Amino acid sequence: MNILYVAVSCNPYNGSEDKIGWNVPWEMSKTENVWIVTRRDLKKSIDKFLGDNEKRKLKMVYVEMPEICNKVFKGMLQSAKLLVWQRKAYPIVEKICRNEKIDIIHQITPIEFRAIGKYGKIEGVKFICGPLGGGEYIPSGLKKYAFRSVLMETIRKMMNVLSRRKLIKKKKIAQCDYIMFANSETKEFLLKRYKDNEILRNIQTEVVSEIAIDKKEIIEKKVRKNKKVIFLVAGRMIYRKGHRFLIDALKKIPKDLEYECRIVGVGPELKKIQRECNESKLSEKVVFVGSIPYTKMQEQYLEADVLIMPSLRETTGSVLLEALSKGLPIITIARFGGNIILDNDCAWLYDGRDNKTFVESLTEKLIECIENCGEIENKSINAIETAKKYTWQNKGRHYHNIYTNIVRKE
């Protein structure tokens, strides 16, 4: 089978979307002929990896991102930059499909639905998109923690609606043969305007996690050595990662309970959170670790007992599987992409109706961890078993089955 991946983000040495854009094609290239179309600025990292690893059926094609896009399209305009790159990539992809008899085009990154390309127009080639995210929103009970960024969230919502309208008008969704969604929220948001089932009759959809872990990264057993519970929070310190929400929950934990909360990351919210911890007399409980390189995060996972991901909105979060693979059970919201991967066997899932019930629910889960260390050890075993289900190797087999079924339909 000849498979072409469109992967705007694609770096073997990074996490997040770069990891997704690289690992799926790399896994597939064990047995299939694979082309990756990606950004030219990633060439150095990819060349290094290819030079250090086994040879596979893999061909790289690089497309320059116009320099003006990097200067003009920032922040909320990121989608516009990605679409400009897609327009540059399209004729190159079309030429490869014609010359190499490509069977499948899979746009695997970017994850966000706003940047779907028009590759479905290429005749004789099946087009798969996703897993897609970006249609998730902050629950009303947590909007308090985004009050400084109300304008940003409003603009994002408007852009989502306009993008959905544009996708319908240009029939980009109708041109897909298979669409994967990273969470149910995005699927519901993107497809609810397709009231006429005729449009979707020939399109298969699936909700499937976009993230995975290499089986070599999974430990066999977590050895817990800490006398007190050590919580770990990892991620850039921006408003939507929910650090202020977490601090409100920590304030409600009885003072006599022993625990430590380690926060890894830097960002615009750092000083505000540090100040709030000082004012709330949480300084002895909360430790700010600073920025840790992706390659060094394993040490943090191995030293901690439980990962907290208090995000206000999140497509999924690769940190979830990274933590599970090191035996860390998770505390996070019972929504978004995490809801696909996690259950009560390996996680404590909170939810709420309003701000009060959200904070109470998170506080309750934190106290459960602190007061019942035996439960942490039980969930740790299940965390490792859960991680084993979500390997790149398993994901490769799943995608291969999808590709094979779609090609056979002809």
Buried (B, 14 or more C-beta within 10 A) or exposed (E): BBBBBBBBBBBBBBBBBBBBBBBBBBBBBBEBBBBBBBBEEBEEBBEEBBEEEEEBBBBBBBBEBEEEBEEEBEEBEBBBBBBBBBEBBBEEBBEBBEEEEBBBBBBBBBBBBBBBBBBBBBEEBBBBBBBBBBBBBBBEBBBBBBEEBEEBBEBBEEBBEEBBEEBBEEEBBBBBBBBBBBBBBBBEBBBEBBEEEEBBEEBBBEBBBBBBBEBEBBBEEBEBEBEEBBBBBBBBBBBBBBBBBBBBBBBEBEEEBEBBBBBBBBBEBBEBBBEBBEEBEBEEBBBBBEEBEBEEBBEBBBEBBBBBBBBBBBBBBBBBBBBBBBBBBBBBBBBBBBBBBBEEEBBBBBBBEBBEEBBBBBBEBBBEBBEEBEEBBBBBBBBBEBBBEBBBBBBBEBBBEBBEEBBEEE
